[in-house]
Amino acid sequence: MTDLMKLRKFVSPEIIFGNNARKLAGKYASQFSARKVLIVTDPGVIKAGWLSDILESLEAAALPYSVFSSVTPNPRSSEVMIGAEIYRKEDCNVILAVGGGSPMDCAKGIGIVVSNNRHILTFEGVDKIEMPVPPLIFIPTTAGTSADVSQFCIIANPEEQVKIAIVSKSVVPDIALIDPETTGTMDSYLTACTGIDALVHAIEAYVSTASGVMTDMYALDAVKLITENLPARLLDPHNTILRENIMLASMKAGLAFSNAILGAVHAMAHSLGGYLDLPHGECNAMLLEHVVNYNFDYSVERYRNIATAMNLQVEGLKNREVKTLLLNRIIDLKKEVGIVSSLSRKGVSKSDILPLSKKAIKDACIITNPRSASLEDIQTVYHEAM
């Protein structure tokens, strides 16, 4: 059976892309017959001023709302449960998230809990959600996490010091209002980390064992867009074309990984981020070239295509030469955007590697990694990233 003949599903929200998309919040909430809207956001988004536009839109549509903004980076399970209680108490029937990956993942978690009446941590894994969640309207303010288009929900379990992955088409938002203007208030390091996060999404989706023709085109387009535009975006933060290109790359990478799933970078990053409470994009960035090095010989042609998408000339080169070029290009791109950290610089010690590896090997993302990984393999990759 050829790749073209394999059955693949593809899920996506309705997407409205472009400047001022955020101002359509009231219109789309009305289409869901909103009785009251629970808005999930965080203090940074409120400070940046993006929430006011959404509130204005809802008020123009005469829609009542309640704001839940007690969301921290790497949203905790306890925050999800508090948000669910507010949703019930306020008699809401639509959820609207405004922010980066944290508010959006928290909003998904709230939707899961209020419909299924169980603790959020009991849904870890693939297709564990039985009842549909309330309508979800997402407005991303960062370009990289792609929670606005994906069937992933990532929640931190502080007690176990790990992030759990919940994967289900039930948490694909109904509407994604993707507005490049909202990324204008991101600082340079957040821009870099979320941009590399999107690159990792695209690369892992393309080499995933669940990849297919419908995801490949989005993945390679995202790799090319990020490579060509992210460094320039940091040098010229007010350039609207560059901002749109990176937001478009994030969306395409999200559509790719939502349907093709991910790999070892994300499995290891979820473990790392939950253990040390580090930003997700930064965790991915520190691990990327080490996982590519581990995987390369098990998906050679696909990594060659990724190298081409990163503007590397690989025709006529031996595979080991392409591998070296690709690894160096990834490292150079990270340096160009200011990401130079290693695990040891972030406080990871050798004694942390075994517990990190035990959690990573259980993550759902490891299943679709192109090379089957043992506990010892994961430990070796963590050591190399030190």
C-alpha positions in Angstrom: 0.0 0.0 0.0 1.4 3.4 -1.0 1.4 6.5 1.3 -1.3 8.0 -1.0 -3.6 5.0 -0.3 -3.4 5.1 3.5 -6.5 6.4 5.2 -6.0 9.6 7.1 -8.4 11.9 8.9 -8.0 15.7 9.1 -9.7 17.9 11.6 -9.6 21.6 11.7 -11.6 24.5 13.2 -13.3 27.2 11.1 -10.4 29.7 10.7 -10.7 33.4 10.1 -7.2 34.7 9.5 -6.2 38.4 9.2 -5.8 41.7 11.1 -8.8 42.6 13.2 -10.1 39.0 13.3 -10.3 39.3 17.1 -13.1 41.9 16.7 -15.4 39.2 15.4 -15.7 37.5 18.8 -19.2 38.8 19.4 -20.5 37.8 16.0 -19.3 34.2 16.4 -20.4 33.8 20.0 -23.9 34.9 18.9 -23.9 32.2 16.3 -23.6 29.7 19.1 -26.6 31.1 20.9 -24.4 32.2 23.7 -26.2 32.7 27.0 -23.1 33.8 28.8 -19.5 33.6 27.7 -16.6 32.4 29.9 -13.5 34.3 28.8 -10.3 32.5 29.7 -7.1 34.7 29.6 -4.2 35.7 31.7 -2.8 38.9 33.3 -0.3 39.5 30.5 -2.9 39.5 27.8 -5.0 42.0 29.9 -2.0 44.2 30.4 -1.2 44.2 26.7 -4.7 45.5 26.0 -6.1 42.7 23.8 -8.9 41.7 26.1 -10.6 45.1 25.8 -11.3 44.6 22.1 -12.9 41.3 22.8 -15.1 42.7 25.6 -16.1 45.5 23.3 -17.1 43.0 20.6 -19.2 41.0 23.0 -20.9 44.1 24.5 -21.8 45.2 20.9 -23.5 41.9 20.5 -25.3 42.3 23.8 -23.7 39.2 25.2 -22.9 38.9 28.9 -19.6 37.4 30.0 -17.4 36.4 32.9 -13.6 36.6 32.9 -11.4 34.0 34.4 -7.8 35.3 34.2 -6.1 33.2 37.0 -4.1 31.2 34.4 -0.3 30.8 34.9 2.3 29.7 32.3 2.0 25.9 32.0 -1.6 25.8 33.3 -2.1 23.7 36.3 -4.8 21.1 36.8 -6.1 23.1 39.8 -6.6 26.2 37.5 -8.7 24.1 35.1 -10.9 22.9 38.0 -11.4 26.4 39.4 -12.3 27.6 35.9 -14.8 24.8 35.5 -16.5 25.8 38.8 -16.8 29.5 37.6 -18.3 28.3 34.3 -21.0 26.4 36.2 -21.6 29.1 38.7 -21.9 31.8 36.1 -24.2 29.6 33.9 -22.1 29.9 30.8 -22.5 27.9 27.7 -19.7 29.2 25.4 -15.9 29.4 26.2 -13.7 32.0 24.6 -9.9 31.9 25.1 -7.7 34.9 24.5 -3.9 34.4 24.8 -1.1 32.0 24.2 -1.0 28.3 24.8 -1.7 28.5 28.5 -5.1 30.2 28.4 -6.1 28.1 25.4 -5.1 24.8 26.9 -6.8 25.8 30.2 -10.0 26.7 28.3 -9.9 23.3 26.6 -9.5 21.6 30.0 -12.4 23.6 31.4 -14.6 22.5 28.5 -13.7 18.9 29.1 -14.5 19.0 32.8 -17.8 20.8 32.6 -19.1 18.3 30.0 -17.7 15.1 31.4 -17.8 15.8 35.2 -14.5 14.3 36.0 -11.1 15.6 37.1 -9.0 16.9 34.2 -6.1 14.5 35.0 -8.3 11.5 34.2 -8.4 12.3 30.5 -4.7 11.8 29.8 -4.1 10.0 26.5 -5.8 9.7 23.2 -9.6 9.8 22.7 -10.6 9.6 26.3 -13.3 12.3 26.1 -16.8 10.9 26.0 -19.1 13.9 25.9 -18.7 16.9 23.5 -17.3 20.1 25.1 -19.1 23.5 24.9 -18.4 25.7 21.8 -14.8 26.9 21.8 -13.8 30.3 20.3 -10.0 30.9 20.4 -8.0 34.0 19.7 -4.3 33.4 19.9 -1.9 36.2 20.9 1.3 34.3 20.3 2.6 32.7 17.1 3.8 29.2 17.9 1.7 27.1 20.2 -1.1 26.4 17.7 -3.6 25.4 20.4 -6.1 27.4 18.4 -6.2 24.8 15.7 -5.1 21.6 17.3 -6.6 18.6 19.0 -4.0 18.7 21.8 -4.6 19.9 25.4 -1.5 20.1 27.6 -2.1 20.5 31.4 0.5 20.5 34.2 0.2 18.0 37.0 2.2 19.8 39.8 1.9 16.8 42.2 3.7 14.5 39.7 5.8 17.3 38.2 4.8 16.4 34.7 2.6 17.7 31.9 -0.1 15.5 30.6 -1.2 15.4 26.9 -4.9 15.0 26.2 -5.5 14.3 22.5 -9.0 14.3 21.0 -10.9 15.9 18.2 -13.4 17.0 20.9 -11.0 19.9 21.8 -10.4 21.2 18.3 -11.8 24.7 18.7 -15.0 25.5 16.7 -13.7 28.9 15.6 -10.1 30.2 15.5 -9.9 34.0 15.1 -6.2 34.3 14.1 -5.2 37.9 14.2 -1.5 38.7 13.5 -1.8 42.1 15.1 -2.0 40.5 18.5 1.6 39.2 18.3 2.8 42.9 18.2 3.2 42.9 22.0 5.3 39.8 22.3 8.8 40.4 23.6 11.7 39.2 21.5 12.5 36.1 23.5 8.9 34.9 23.6 8.7 35.5 19.8 11.9 33.4 19.3 10.7 30.5 21.6 7.2 30.3 20.1 8.7 30.5 16.6 11.0 27.6 17.3 8.1 25.8 18.9 6.2 26.1 15.6 9.3 24.8 13.7 9.4 21.8 16.0 5.7 21.2 15.4 6.3 21.2 11.7 9.4 19.0 11.7 7.9 16.4 14.1 4.6 16.3 12.1 6.5 15.7 8.9 8.5 12.8 10.1 5.7 11.4 12.3 4.6 7.8 11.5 1.1 9.2 11.2 2.0 11.8 8.6 0.2 11.9 5.2 -0.3 13.9 2.1 -2.8 16.3 3.9 -0.3 17.2 6.6 2.9 17.1 4.7 2.1 20.3 2.7 1.4 22.3 5.8 4.4 21.0 7.6 6.9 21.8 4.9 5.3 25.2 4.2 5.7 26.1 7.9 9.4 25.0 8.0 10.1 27.3 5.0 8.1 30.2 6.4 9.8 30.1 9.8 13.3 29.7 8.4 12.9 32.6 6.1 11.0 35.0 8.3 11.7 34.4 12.0 15.2 36.0 12.2 13.9 39.0 10.2 10.8 39.3 12.3 13.0 39.7 15.4 15.1 42.4 13.7 12.0 44.3 12.4 9.3 43.6 15.0 6.9 46.2 13.5 6.9 44.7 10.0 3.4 43.5 9.4 4.2 41.2 6.5 6.8 39.3 8.7 4.3 39.1 11.5 1.7 37.7 9.3 4.1 35.1 7.8 5.1 33.8 11.2 1.4 33.6 12.3 0.6 31.8 9.1 3.5 29.4 9.8 2.2 28.7 13.3 -1.3 28.0 11.9 0.1 25.6 9.2 2.4 23.8 11.7 -0.6 23.4 14.0 -2.8 21.9 11.3 0.0 19.5 10.5 0.8 18.3 14.0 -2.8 18.2 15.2 -3.4 15.6 12.6 -0.1 13.8 12.2 0.8 14.0 16.0 4.3 14.7 17.1 7.4 12.8 18.4 10.2 12.6 21.0 11.0 16.3 21.2 7.5 17.0 22.6 7.4 13.9 24.8 10.7 14.9 26.4 9.7 18.6 26.5 6.4 17.8 28.3 8.4 15.9 30.9 11.0 18.7 31.2 8.5 21.5 31.4 6.4 19.8 34.0 9.5 18.9 36.1 11.1 22.4 36.1 8.2 24.6 35.1 10.0 25.9 32.1 8.4 27.5 29.0 7.3 24.9 26.5 8.9 26.5 23.5 12.2 26.8 25.2 12.1 23.1 26.2 11.5 22.1 22.6 14.3 24.4 21.4 16.9 22.9 23.7 16.0 19.3 22.6 15.4 19.7 18.8 18.8 19.0 17.2 19.5 16.2 19.6 16.3 14.4 18.7 16.9 15.0 15.0 20.3 13.5 15.4 18.7 10.4 17.1 16.0 10.0 14.4 17.7 11.0 11.2 18.7 7.5 9.9 15.2 6.3 10.4 13.5 8.9 8.2 16.3 10.0 5.9 14.3 11.1 2.9 11.9 13.2 5.0 14.8 14.9 6.8 16.3 15.6 3.4 13.1 17.3 2.4 13.1 19.3 5.6 16.7 20.4 4.9 15.6 21.6 1.4 12.7 23.5 3.0 15.3 25.2 5.2 17.0 26.4 2.0 19.9 23.9 2.2 21.4 22.6 -1.0 21.4 18.8 -0.5 21.3 17.4 -4.1 24.2 15.0 -4.6 25.2 15.0 -1.0 25.5 11.8 1.0 23.1 11.3 3.9 25.6 11.9 6.6 26.5 15.2 4.9 22.9 16.2 4.8 22.5 15.3 8.5 25.5 17.5 9.4 24.1 20.4 7.4 20.7 20.1 8.9 21.9 19.9 12.5 24.1 22.9 12.0 21.3 24.9 10.3 19.0 24.2 13.3 21.7 25.3 15.8 22.5 28.4 13.7 18.9 29.4 13.4 18.5 29.1 17.2 21.5 31.3 17.7 20.2 33.8 15.2 17.0 34.2 17.3 18.8 34.2 20.6 18.1 30.7 22.0 21.4 29.3 23.3 20.4 27.6 26.5 21.2 24.0 27.4 19.5 21.8 30.0 22.4 22.2 32.4 22.1 26.0 32.2 18.5 25.7 33.1 19.2 23.7 36.2 18.9 20.1 35.0 21.3 17.8 36.7 22.4 14.3 35.8 20.3 12.9 38.6 17.2 14.4 37.0 17.6 12.5 33.8 16.2 9.1 34.9 12.9 10.6 36.3 12.6 12.8 33.3 13.0 9.9 31.0 10.5 7.7 32.8 7.9 10.3 32.3 8.8 11.1 28.7 8.6 7.4 27.6 4.9 7.3 28.8 3.9 10.5 26.8 1.5 10.0 24.0 3.7 11.9 21.6 6.4 9.2 21.7 4.2 6.8 19.9 4.5 8.5 16.5 8.2 9.2 16.7 9.9 7.8 13.6 12.4 5.8 15.6 11.2 3.5 18.4 12.7 4.8 21.7 13.6 2.9 24.8 14.1 4.4 28.2 17.9 4.2 27.7 17.6 6.0 24.4 15.7 8.8 26.0 18.3 9.1 28.7 21.0 9.3 26.1 19.3 12.2 24.3 18.7 14.1 27.5 22.4 13.6 28.3 23.4 15.0 24.9 21.2 18.1 25.5 22.9 18.9 28.8 
